[in-house]
Amino acid sequence: MWKKFNVKEVEECVDIIAYSPSFIDEEYNPRGIRIGYLQLGVFHSARFKESYRDSLIDFFEDEPNTDALPEEYMEIPKT
């Protein structure tokens, strides 16, 4: 079940499933969902980036998402 994202309620440094319209990329992430974690008020997640050095190399990079926090999130189910 999705919950509204609130920095004060989300446990830090614990992976979550997150959604934000700003995460949407029509080619690589059309649903706008990422796995990431909150640390010191900054949401860290992997996002697709194209290399500017070599246009043939595409990769994912873990970096702070400084443009937006998720709007909604879910805990990752424990097995």
C-alpha positions in Angstrom: 0.0 0.0 0.0 1.4 3.4 -1.0 2.0 6.0 1.8 2.5 9.7 1.5 6.2 10.5 1.7 7.2 12.5 4.8 10.8 13.0 5.7 10.0 12.9 9.4 8.2 9.5 9.2 10.5 7.6 6.8 13.3 5.6 8.5 16.7 6.7 7.4 19.1 4.4 5.5 16.4 1.8 4.9 15.6 0.9 1.2 12.1 1.8 0.1 10.1 1.7 -3.1 9.5 5.3 -4.1 7.3 7.1 -6.7 7.5 10.7 -8.0 6.3 12.2 -11.3 9.8 13.7 -11.6 11.3 10.2 -11.7 9.4 9.4 -14.9 11.5 8.9 -18.0 9.3 7.8 -21.0 12.1 5.4 -22.3 13.7 4.1 -19.1 11.3 4.6 -16.2 7.8 5.2 -17.5 6.2 4.3 -14.2 8.3 6.7 -12.1 9.3 4.2 -9.5 12.8 3.8 -8.0 14.3 2.0 -5.1 16.3 4.2 -2.8 16.8 5.4 0.8 16.6 8.6 2.8 19.8 9.9 4.4 20.0 13.3 6.2 16.9 14.5 4.4 18.2 13.6 0.9 16.7 10.8 -1.1 19.4 8.6 -2.8 18.4 6.4 -5.7 19.8 5.0 -8.9 18.7 6.8 -12.0 19.5 6.4 -15.7 22.1 8.7 -17.1 23.7 8.9 -20.5 27.5 9.3 -20.7 28.5 12.6 -22.3 32.0 11.1 -23.1 30.7 8.2 -25.2 27.1 8.3 -26.5 27.2 4.5 -27.0 27.6 3.9 -23.2 24.5 4.1 -21.1 24.6 3.4 -17.3 22.8 3.8 -14.0 24.3 5.9 -11.3 23.5 6.2 -7.6 23.4 9.8 -6.6 21.4 12.1 -4.4 18.2 13.2 -5.9 18.4 16.9 -5.3 15.6 17.8 -7.7 12.8 16.1 -5.8 11.8 13.9 -3.0 9.3 11.0 -3.7 5.6 11.8 -3.3 4.7 8.3 -2.2 6.6 5.2 -0.9 6.2 1.6 0.2 8.4 -0.4 2.5 10.1 -3.4 0.7 8.4 -6.6 1.9 10.5 -8.8 4.2 10.9 -12.3 3.0 
